[in-house]
Amino acid sequence: MSANVTVRGSDDVTASETAAVAQDSTAAVGRDRTVAVVGTGTMGQGIAQVALVAGHPVRLYDSAPGRAAEAVAALTSRLDRLVEKGRLDAAAREAAVGRLHAADDPAELADAALVIEAIVEDLAVKQRLFADLEKIVGDDTVLATNTSSLSVTAIAGGLRLPGRFVGLHFFNPAPLLPLVEVVSGFATDPDVATRAYGTVKGWGKTPVRCADTPGFIVNRVARPFYAEALRVFEEGAADPATIDAALRDCGGFRMGPFELTDLIGQDVNEAVTRSVWESFHQDPKFTPSLAQRRLVESGRLGRKSGHGWFSYADGAERPAPHTAEPAGAPERIVVRGDLGPAEPLIGLFEEAGIKVRRRGGHGYVQLPGGARLGLAGGETAFEYQGEEVIHFDLALDYARASRIVLSTGEHTSAESLAEAVGLFQALGKQVSVIGDVAGMVVARTVAMLADLAADAVARGVATAEDVDTAMRLGVNYPAGPLEWAGKVGHARVRDLLAELHTRYPTGRYAPSPATARQACVEEGQDF
């Protein structure tokens, strides 16, 4: 399950937009062929709308009496709204309504070229549905599931012709969000996957190919975005509002993980995390959060229950992130060595009128009082006994970031912290100070995202391009995790994870062989 921040309404997909996408008739279901959708909830209606405005005859079926007819009425109203907005002309609306039908009996789906299921996430229920459908439709009909968490291979396991079965995982709302994960099960015929891929591409979507693995691409790779924020919270280093602000204002993500899981539903997000964890035989990289489990057990499920990490009661104010009070900026600093991904800060400091002197060293800023200010790695400040150390977090773009996050150790004086705060405030940034936690917030999150992405590619789940595309479009990440790792440096990702693994020796942070290999290639070494 995923959620996204959008700027258009979920009805705003028109026939003209999908018609603008070229369709290869040899690799797609013809527009004159019927598409059937089984399940008429929000997702089922959304998928039906996409197929309908693309020009297909569409039949809707639901096992609950009357639901299909209600869905047809709801879709008709959506088309009316598109006409009112000027996004669909009246003639196209009439033609679409003429192609839309409710089916009272599964037998009415017999002539469908493609059947897409969007029913309850229950393996046995889905298996029974497709076993029944296989007795009704032709042998050349493509059968597809919109499951987000179940095995495509398992759903098709009992079919007479499992080769014509494929996963088509749309994202909600389906008419608006472009990504579709085209999932090949163990027995899926490559030609069927290609036909499904060509079909949804012809509908104006951006399909990505994916092997049948727990979580597919998005729900597998995205786990650290939530998990690392929860770990930082559980270690008492920062509160939810401040962690959200770090990932949003510094990392460039559209929403923070706490506000996003409140939107998705804590029960839904926790269930996906637990499903992926169990599917990977309780791999520590996917371990669920006890804090989130307690939230679910308490009934605080997020927006839908009125309270999650934050309260959504009428008049409730959202807690503000910790933001440091104004401090004076130092007149000069010394930069020792190369700051790596934070090197753009040097020009920003100089533009702000701060005098910068460069000296040899191991990549940190020396403040006037003698404290070391360095980019977050896998170590903590308290490990530097007798030395004042302040860490700052990774940012996607230091020039555009509106917030910088700092962490300090017990040996850091208030004067040194004020110098660091003032230094970044001189750039027009808000500054948040969190506890002394290894990897901070953004740095450890990005490193884990990159590691899981690299591992997925190495295991043949998807190509690097498709992984990055899926994460940008499926969950609105500001950059694909592999793209970001390339900018940060694969060696830096490996080293940060190795340091975290030393401090948390559970296997959760152990760099994958894929990350280690990329780091060695980057360094020109043999793996």
N, C-alpha and C positions, 0 to 999 in steps of 0.2 A: 504494500500500500504506500502511496506517495501523495504528496500535496504540493501545489505550486502556486506562486503568486503570479497573477495574470492581469492584463490591462483590458481584455476584451471579454464580453459576456460569453457564456457557454453556447449560445445559439448562433454566434457570429461566424459561421462557416457557410459559404454559399456555393451554389452549383458552378458559378463562373470560376471560382478559385480552384475547385477540384478539376474542372474541365480543362484548365490551363496546364495541368500536368499531363504530359504525354503518356499514353498507355500502350504497352507492347502486347498486342492481342495474343501472341504466342506464349506469353508468360504470365497471363492474368485471366481471371474469370471475366468473360464478356459482359459488357454493360446491359445486354439484353437478357442475361441469365438471372434467375432469382437468387437472392441472398436471404436466408432465413436466420432469425435470431431467436434463440430459446432463452427465456428469462427476460422480464420486462421491468426490472428495477432501473436505477439511475444509469448503470453501466450498459445494460442491454438497450435501453432507449437511445443512449448516446451513440452506440455502435450502429444501431439501425438508422439513425439520422445521417451518419457519415455515408453509409452505403446508399441511402435514398437520394441524397443530394448529388451523389456521384452518378446517378442515372439508373440504378438497378431497381427492378421490382423487389419489394421487401415484404416478407411475411413475418409476423410476430406471433410467437406462441409462448404461453405460460400455463403451467399445470393448475394454477389457481383459476377457477372459473371467473370470467369477466375481466381478468387483468390485461389480457391482450387488447381487448377493445378499449380499455381505459388508456393503455399506452398509445394506441393509434390516435385517440383524441388528444392526448398530451403532445404528441409529435406534431399533429396538425396545428395546435396552438403555437408551437415553437416556430413552425413555418410562417404562420400569420405574423408573428413578431418580427421575423426577418423581412417580411414585406413592408411592415410598418417602418422599419429602420432604413428601408431603401436598399437592402442588401440582397433581395430576391424579388424578381418581378412577378406579377400576378399570374402570368401564363406558366412560368416555371413552377410556381406554387401549386397550381391546379394539376399540372402534369405529375408532380411528385405525390400529391394526395391520391391521384388515380392509380399510382403504383404501390401504394401502401395498403396492406390488408392484415386483418387479425385472423389467426387460425384457431379454430375451436378444437381441432383434433390434430395430433402429430401427423396423421396420414396426409394432411394438406401440405406438408413440406416435401412431398415425394419428388417434385421436379426441381428442387433447389440444387444449384451448382455448388453452393457454399453454405454450410450451416455453422454458425458461431454460437457457442454456449456461454451464457453469463449468469449462472445460477449459483447456489450456495457452495461455499468452499468445503465440500465434503466428498472425499474420494469415492466412497461407495455410491453416493447419489449420482455423481457424474458418470461413473462406470455403467450404472443401470440405464441412464439416459442415452448414452451413445450405443449401448447394446441394442436398445429399442430403435434408435434412429437408423442403425445399420440395416435393419429389416425393412425399412421404409424407402430409403433413398437409393439412388443408383450407385453402381460400383465406382463410377467416376466422380462422385460427389466428394468434395473436400470437407472433412469434419475438423472443426477447430474449437479449442477451448480458450477462454480468456482468463484462466486461472493465474493467480499471482504467486501462489505458494505451494501448489501441489505438483507432483511429478507428471509431466506430459506423457512420459513412457508408461507410467503406472495406469493412468487414465485409459490409455489405448491398449493396455495389456491383454484384455479379453476379447478384442475385436477380431473379426474374421479377416479384415484387411487393415491392419494397423499402419501400413505404409501410407495411407491417405489421411492420416491424422497428424495435426500440427498445432502448436500453441500460437495464438495471436493475442498477446498481452497488451491491451490498450491501457492508457492512463486516463484518469478522471479529472476533468470532464472530456470524454472522448471526442466530441465535435471540435474542441479547441486545441487540446494538447497534441503535438505532432508525432510523438514517439510511439512506435509499435514494436515490441520485441517479437520477432518471428522465431519461435522455439522449435527446434527439431528434436523429437524424441529419438530413442535408440533405434526404432524401426521406421522412422519417417522416411519416405522416399524423397531423395533430393529434388526431383522434379516437382513434387507437391510443395515442398518448402519454397521453391523458386516461384511457383504459381501464386502461392499465398503472398510472398514478398512483392511480386509484381502487382498483385491486386491492391494491396493497401497503399503501395506507392502511387498507383493510378488514382487512388482516392485522395491524394494530396498529403499523405502522411510521410513520415521519415522512418522507414523500417530499418531495423538492425537485426542481423542474424545472430542466433545464440544457440548453444547446445543446451540440452536439458540438464541443468544443474540447480541445486537449491538456491532460490532467490533469483535465478536467471542472471541478468547483468545488474540492473539497478538495485534490486533488493538485496543482492549479495554484496556489491561493492559499497553501498551506502551505509552499512551498519556502523562503521566507526564515527560517522558524523553525529550519531546519537550517543554511541557507547562512550566515546572519549569525553564528551561533555558531562555525561553522567558520572564518569570516574573522577573527573576534576571536582565535581560537586560532592561526591561521596568522600573525597579526601579532605573536604572542608576548605579548599583553596579559593573558592568563589561561589557566589550565589547564582541562581538561574538567570536573573536579569543581566548580570555582568557577563556571564558566559555567552549568552545570546548576543550581547552587544559586541563582544570580542569577535565572534564569527561573522557577524553581520557588518559591523562598521570597520573592522580591520581585515577580516578574511574575504569580504566581498560577497558572502552568501546572502541570498534574498531574505531568508528568515533564520533565526537562531533555532537550535534543536529543541529547546524547551517550548517556545511558542509554536513551533511546527508540530511537535507531537501533541500538543493541546488541540491543534486544528485537526490533525489526522484522527485523534482519539488515542488515549494512552493504552487502552485495551487492544486496539488494532495494531499499533506500532509494537507493543510488547509481544503480541502473539506472533508477528512476523519474525521478530528477532529470535524468539524461542524456537520457532519452526526451523529457521536456518541453522541455528545452533544444534538442534537435535538431528537435523538432516546431515550435518557434518560430524556426527558422532561426538557431540559436545566439545568440539575444537575450541580451545580457550580464546582464540581470536574473535569468536562470536558470542562469548559468554554474556547472558542477559544481566541487567542491572537489578539488584535487590531493591534499590530505592524506587525504581519504576514499578516493580512488582507490588511494593507496599502501597504505592499510589493507586494502582488498579484495584487492589484488595479493599482500599478505603472507599471506592466508588468515585474517586476524583478522576474522571475520564477525560477532562478537558472541556472544550467549549460546549459539547453536547450535554454535559451534566452540570454545567455552570461553574465548575471548578476543576482545575488540573494543577499544573505548577503555579498557575495564576488564577485569580478569581475573575469570573465573567458576570458577576451579579450586577444589576443596575446600579450605576454610580461608583462601581469599584474602580480604583485607580491602579494602573499597572506599576509594580515596583520599578524604581529607576535604577539603572546600573550605577555601580560605584564610579564616581568621577572625582578626580583630585581637585583640590582648591588651587587657584592661581598661584604660580610660583615664578620667581625671577629666572630668566634664562642666563646661562653662563656666557661670558663674552667670547671665550675661546675654548676649544677642545683639541685633543690630540687623537688622531685616528691611527691605530697601530695595526698595520697589515691590511688585508683585503676583507671587507665585510660580507663578501659573497652576495647572496640575494638582497642584502640590505645596503649594498653599495650606492643605490640611487639616493639614499639619505644624505650623502655627502654634499651633493649639489643643492639639496633642499636646505641644508644647514647654512651653506654659503649664501644662498639667495635670501635667507632670513637675517643676514648680517652677522652671523657667528663666524669668527675666524677659525679656520681649520688648518691644523698642521699635521702633515703625514709623516709617520715614522714606521720603522720596521716593527713587526710583532705578529701576534697570532689571531688577528681579526677581532678587535674590540675598540670601543671608544674610551679614552681615559678622560674622566671628568676633572675639573680644576682641583677638587678636593682629594683626588687620587683614586676614587672608586672606578672600577671597571664596569662598563656598560656593554653587554654583548648580546648577540642574537641567540635566541633560545636554542639549546641543544637538548641532549638527554640527561644533562646533569642538573643538580640543584645548587643554589647559592651557598647553602650551609656547608657544602663539601669543601669550600675554599676557606679553610680555617685561618682566622687572623687577617683575612682580606675582604674588603668591601666589594661585593659583586651584585650587580643589578642586571637582570635579563629583560629583553624586550621581545615581543612575539613577532612571528612571521606575518607579513601582509601580502596580499595579492599584488597591490600597487601602492607603494608608500606615498606617492604623490596624491592619489585619490582617496586614500584611507582617511576617514574622519576621526578615527580613534586609534590610539596606541596603547597596548597593554604592557605593564611592567610587573615584574615579580622581584621580591627582595628577600634576602636572608637575615638571620638574627644579628649578624655583625654589621649590617648596613645602617649607617647613621641617618637621622632625619635630615641633616644638611645635605648629604649625598643624594638621598632620594629626591629632595627638593630640586637639586641641580638637574637630575634626570627628567623630572616632571616638567620643569621650566624649559628644558631643551626642546622637548616635543611640543609643548604649548606654543613655543615661538614659531612653530610651523603651522599653527592654526588647528592643531589636533586637540581633541579631548583625550584625557589620560585616565586609564583605570589601573589601579594597583591591586594585584591578587596575591595570594599566598605563594610560598616557595614550593612550586610543583614542577617536577621534571617534564620537560617538553612543552610546558605552558598549555595553551588552548589550541590556537590555530596550527602551530607547528606540528604537534603530535597528531592532530586530526588529519592534516594533509598528508603526513608521512604514512599513516595507516591506510588512508584511502588509496594512495599511490601504490602501496605494497599489495593490497588486495586486488587492485586493478592489474598490476603486473603479473600476479599469480594467476588471475583468471585468464589472461592472454596466454601465458605459458602452458596452461592446462587445456588450451583449445576451446575455451568457453566462447570466445569471440575475438575478433581482431582488435588491435589497439585503437584503430580509428572508430570502430563501432562502440567500444567501451567508452571512449571519451564523448562520442556523440550521444550515447544513451544517458550519461550522467549530466551533460549540459541540458538536454531536452527533457529528460524524464524527471529530474529533480531540480532543475534550474541552477546547477552549479555554475559559478562564474568562469570556470575553466575545467576542462577534462582533467582528471587526476593524473594521467600520464603526461599530458601537456604541462601541467604545473610542476610535476616532478622533474621534467626536462629543464625547466627554467630554474628551479631551486638547485638541481644537481642530484643525480641518482646516488652519488657517493654520499652526499649530505643526508639524504633520506635513509640510506643504509646505516650510516654512522649514528644518526639520531635514534633509530630503532634499536640498534645494538646497545646503545647506552641505556635506553629504557629497559631492554631485556636484562641487562645487568642488575638493574634496580628492582625489576619486577620479574623474577625468573620463573614465570609460569608457562612460558611459550607464547603468550599473547603477543609480545612485541618482537619476537625473533624474526629478523628479516627473512623473507622468502628467498629461495634460490634464484628466483627470477629477478628480484631486486638486487641481490648480490651480483648476479651476472651483469646486469645493466651498469652497475657501479664500476665493475672491473673493465668493461668495455669503455666506459667514459674515461677511466684512468689509463687506458692503454695496456691493461694487464691481462694475462690469461686467467680464466676462471677454473 
